[in-house]
Amino acid sequence: MRITVFGAAGNTGSRVVTEALARGHEVTAVVRDPSRYAELHPDAEHRTGDARNADHVTALSVGQDVVVNATRPAPGHERDHPAITRSLLSGLAHTDDVRLIVIGGAGSLTVPGTDGRLAIDDPRYVPAAWRHIAEASNAQYEALHTADTRVAWTYISPSALFEPGTRTGEYRLGKDELLVDADGDSSISMEDLAVALLDEAESPTHHRTRFTVGY
């Protein structure tokens, strides 16, 4: 497949690029600043573009099979999250059936055994220091699943603890409820989320809906 990754130099985006290349896909790695080309995988095509600009999205997506949004706004710019979502949808509407996969957050997932309490409201899973980005991710998801669009999209919510780690190739899938282990912990490595994302890209099963991934 031909895959464009926005936010390709970030922690999550770089792992998606690596996983996609390892599977033999053609990857266009997009960053806003060309000075970051040195951080990108050498086997990807390096391009400059801004996911907040719908024209950039269109230009970098025409002829592709899948576009991945792995962008993460800097502190103080959390409101960019839903705006980027709307820009991606607008830009992809001018392409021929390019699929969109958005890497989001865990805050909008419900906590098991709590009668629907959201993870963002449970400090075990979203500490106060993470609340700003969790709120932005919830707004990102809201902008996506309420959009009136013909774009085929999928939203991936990681587990509560989402950080660089090890690629095991193993994970569990869920839908709208946080995945936890026997001790109540919720986690997934960025490497294994990239595995789940590429599995979805290769064999689409979540059409215009969200799924979550965890151990």
SVG drawing of the C-alpha trace seen along z (x, -y; Angstrom):
<svg xmlns="http://www.w3.org/2000/svg" viewBox="-24 -28 44 39">
<polyline fill="none" stroke="black" stroke-width="0.4" points="0.0,0.0 0.9,-3.7 0.7,-5.3 1.1,-8.9 1.9,-9.6 1.4,-13.1 3.5,-13.7 6.0,-11.2 8.9,-12.5 7.0,-12.1 7.1,-9.2 4.1,-7.4 4.4,-8.5 8.0,-7.3 6.9,-3.9 4.1,-3.7 6.5,-4.6 8.9,-1.9 6.2,0.8 4.8,-0.1 8.2,0.0 9.0,3.3 5.9,4.8 6.9,3.6 4.6,0.6 5.5,-2.7 5.5,-5.4 5.4,-9.2 6.6,-10.7 5.3,-14.2 6.6,-16.9 5.9,-20.6 9.6,-21.6 12.1,-20.2 14.8,-20.6 13.4,-17.4 14.0,-15.3 17.1,-13.9 14.8,-12.4 12.8,-10.5 13.3,-6.9 15.7,-6.9 13.6,-4.5 10.5,-6.8 9.8,-9.6 10.3,-12.8 7.7,-15.6 6.8,-18.9 3.2,-19.7 0.8,-20.9 -2.2,-18.7 -4.0,-21.9 -4.0,-23.0 -6.6,-21.1 -4.8,-21.9 -1.6,-20.3 -3.6,-17.3 -5.1,-16.9 -1.7,-17.3 0.0,-14.7 -2.9,-12.2 -3.8,-12.0 -2.9,-8.5 -2.4,-7.1 -4.3,-4.2 -4.2,-5.3 -3.5,-8.5 -2.4,-8.2 -2.7,-11.2 -0.1,-10.8 0.1,-14.5 0.1,-15.7 -0.3,-19.4 2.4,-21.0 1.4,-22.1 -0.8,-25.2 -2.0,-24.3 -4.3,-21.5 -7.2,-23.1 -5.4,-22.1 -6.5,-18.5 -10.1,-18.9 -9.1,-21.5 -6.6,-19.1 -9.3,-16.5 -11.6,-18.8 -8.8,-19.8 -7.9,-16.1 -11.5,-15.3 -11.8,-18.4 -8.6,-17.6 -9.4,-13.9 -12.8,-14.7 -11.0,-15.8 -9.3,-12.4 -10.5,-9.1 -11.4,-6.9 -8.3,-7.5 -8.8,-6.0 -8.0,-8.0 -6.7,-6.4 -6.5,-8.8 -4.4,-8.0 -6.3,-9.5 -6.5,-9.3 -8.0,-7.1 -9.9,-9.8 -13.2,-9.1 -13.2,-5.4 -15.4,-4.2 -13.8,-2.6 -14.9,1.0 -17.2,1.6 -18.1,-2.1 -21.5,-2.4 -20.0,-4.5 -17.6,-6.8 -15.1,-8.2 -11.4,-7.6 -10.8,-11.3 -12.8,-11.6 -10.8,-8.8 -7.5,-10.0 -6.2,-6.4 -6.1,-6.6 -5.9,-10.3 -3.9,-12.3 -4.6,-16.0 -1.3,-16.7 -2.7,-14.9 -6.2,-16.4 -5.6,-19.2 -4.4,-16.7 -7.1,-14.3 -9.8,-16.9 -8.3,-17.8 -8.3,-14.2 -12.0,-13.8 -12.8,-16.9 -10.8,-15.3 -12.9,-12.1 -16.1,-14.2 -15.1,-16.1 -14.5,-12.9 -17.5,-10.7 -20.0,-13.5 -18.7,-14.7 -20.9,-14.6 -18.3,-13.1 -17.9,-10.5 -14.3,-9.9 -13.7,-6.4 -12.2,-6.9 -11.0,-4.9 -10.1,-6.2 -7.7,-4.3 -7.7,-4.9 -4.6,-3.6 -4.7,-2.4 -4.2,-4.8 -0.4,-4.3 0.9,-4.8 4.6,-5.2 7.7,-3.9 8.5,-0.3 8.8,3.1 7.3,4.5 5.7,7.8 3.3,8.1 0.6,9.0 -2.4,7.0 -6.1,7.1 -8.8,5.2 -11.8,3.4 -14.3,0.9 -15.5,-1.9 -14.3,-0.5 -10.8,-0.9 -8.8,2.4 -7.3,3.3 -5.4,6.2 -6.1,8.3 -4.6,5.6 -6.6,2.8 -3.6,1.4 -4.2,0.2 -1.2,0.0 0.1,0.5 3.5,-0.3 3.7,-2.7 5.4,0.2 2.4,2.5 -0.1,-0.2 1.7,-0.6 1.3,3.1 -2.4,2.9 -2.7,-0.1 -1.0,1.6 -3.1,4.7 -6.2,2.5 -4.8,0.8 -4.1,4.1 -7.4,5.7 -10.0,3.0 -12.6,4.0 -13.5,0.8 -15.3,-1.4 -16.2,-4.9 -15.9,-3.8 -13.4,-3.7 -11.5,-0.8 -9.0,-0.6 -5.9,1.5 -4.2,2.7 -2.5,5.7"/>
</svg>
